[in-house]
Amino acid sequence: MHPAAERLLRSRRDFLTTSANGVGLLALASLLQQDGRLTAAEGATKPHFAPKAKNCICIYLEGAPSQLDLFDSKPKLNELHGQKMPESLTKNVRFAFLQKETAVLLGSPRKWKKYGQCGMGLSDLLPRLGTVADDVCLIRSMHTEAFNHHPGQLLMNTGSTMFGRPSMGSWLTYGLGSESKNLPGYVVLNAGRGTSGGTSNWGSGFLPSTYAGVLFRNKGEPVLNLNNPAGLSDAMQAATVEAVRDLNGIRHASVGDPEISARISAYELAHKMQSAAPELIDLSGEDKKTLEEYGVDRPEPDAKGRGAKGEFRAFAANCLLARRLVERGVRFVSLFHASWDHHSNLDVELPHNCLMADQPVAALITDLKRRGLLDSTLVLWLSEFGRTPLGENRPGRPGVTGRDHHPFAFSIFAAGGGIKGGQTVGKTDEIGWNVVEDPIHINDLHATILHLFGLDHLKLTYKFEGRDFRLTDVGGKVVKKLLK
């Protein structure tokens, strides 16, 4: 058959899905959008309304820092130390390990101080954070229904306790794209022993895999297997990537699978990252004052079982890398650190972790503000839940030196990116058991985060298995008190 005749006989679908035909792809996208199989957000870079934030740095402290020892002072809890709680409060309540029949209230030895013009109350473990109190919005009224770590991490990071849902960073890069040409739109940095939720905390779920978080390292090879093997020149690598792209393009033209497009993008981005990523993690260009502010090379105390050697430098370097990433247009940066899960030895391990985190986090906020980036960069301090005002009395463990999981009331904070700083939102009762003012669910927090980026959480959807999914699932409302 003559080639011209063969081309005329090609089906309409084959023509529209041919990767070499840009007009065909645009037409296909339009048809799919009309059919409801492709949302308007797919590949879009325009928000629904004017955004306040352009980038997000999410500091996630796995395990649940004790809000009663860091953010929410309870003098009454100290007065009642050692006494039992009313049975009416613990009836029908499930705990991870605590034996409620014999549990008693556990006071806090922490000293408290008011910081900034706003008079924000913080414990003696967070003096550096106190220096940026007027830029911070402290939320004391978070609540969740998850009381174990992995479901709690999934809910905070993906909006659902179920596996397979896209993470916050994935939703934002899906809705807005990325301004970076040579780095991923969503980057993940890790320190400590790793979260129990692992990659499910930064995965793309049912979204195309191009929106998943990419795990970076702060030393050595930035991304595993990123460097060329010995003997493979840059020119040979470029030719290989081009050949793989062409082969994937042929396959995409045949089957139209969007994951093939994601694979093509991944190969091309990896090639660009081979030069961009090493430059990113090279901190030698940072001045000495900046490195000292973040505490990158500060002396590290002997962990003595409280953490891994090198965590102080790793966490500080990650905070500095986060600033460098948003400077280069990366949309969402997640910093994970584990563990803050203090069922015991709280008064030793929590000060150790705070000594590690307090200085770099405060330096990050200060540095972003100095560079004119804080107004457009949302900084979050998150975890999956809080800790009980009851001391944990797990069988087989002598003494009561820690706290169990507490989903009913916990604290987080946010700064920059349209957040109204210098305020404390929400209130808990006199022992920190329940929220009594301005309750904020995790879905409400997510709705508010999307709002800061100019996205309506009800409209940012993705159709999967016949249903329109969203980050806020079936709930969520924007919390106007948090906004400027």
Secondary structure as UniProt FT lines:
FT   HELIX           3..8
FT   HELIX           12..16
FT   TURN            19..20
FT   HELIX           22..34
FT   TURN            35..36
FT   TURN            40..43
FT   STRAND          55..62
FT   HELIX           67..69
FT   TURN            70..71
FT   HELIX           75..79
FT   TURN            80..82
FT   HELIX           87..90
FT   TURN            91..92
FT   TURN            100..102
FT   STRAND          112..115
FT   TURN            116..119
FT   STRAND          120..123
FT   TURN            124..125
FT   HELIX           127..130
FT   TURN            131..132
FT   HELIX           133..135
FT   STRAND          136..143
FT   HELIX           149..158
FT   TURN            163..164
FT   HELIX           168..176
FT   STRAND          186..192
FT   HELIX           198..201
FT   TURN            205..206
FT   HELIX           209..211
FT   STRAND          214..216
FT   TURN            224..225
FT   TURN            230..231
FT   HELIX           234..255
FT   HELIX           258..281
FT   HELIX           283..285
FT   HELIX           288..294
FT   TURN            295..297
FT   TURN            304..305
FT   TURN            309..310
FT   HELIX           311..327
FT   TURN            328..329
FT   STRAND          332..338
FT   HELIX           346..370
FT   TURN            371..372
FT   HELIX           374..376
FT   STRAND          377..382
FT   STRAND          386..391
FT   TURN            395..396
FT   STRAND          403..406
FT   STRAND          410..415
FT   TURN            417..418
FT   STRAND          423..425
FT   STRAND          427..428
FT   TURN            430..431
FT   STRAND          435..437
FT   STRAND          440..441
FT   HELIX           442..452
FT   TURN            453..454
FT   TURN            457..459
FT   STRAND          462..464
FT   TURN            465..466
FT   STRAND          467..469
FT   TURN            471..474
FT   HELIX           480..482
//
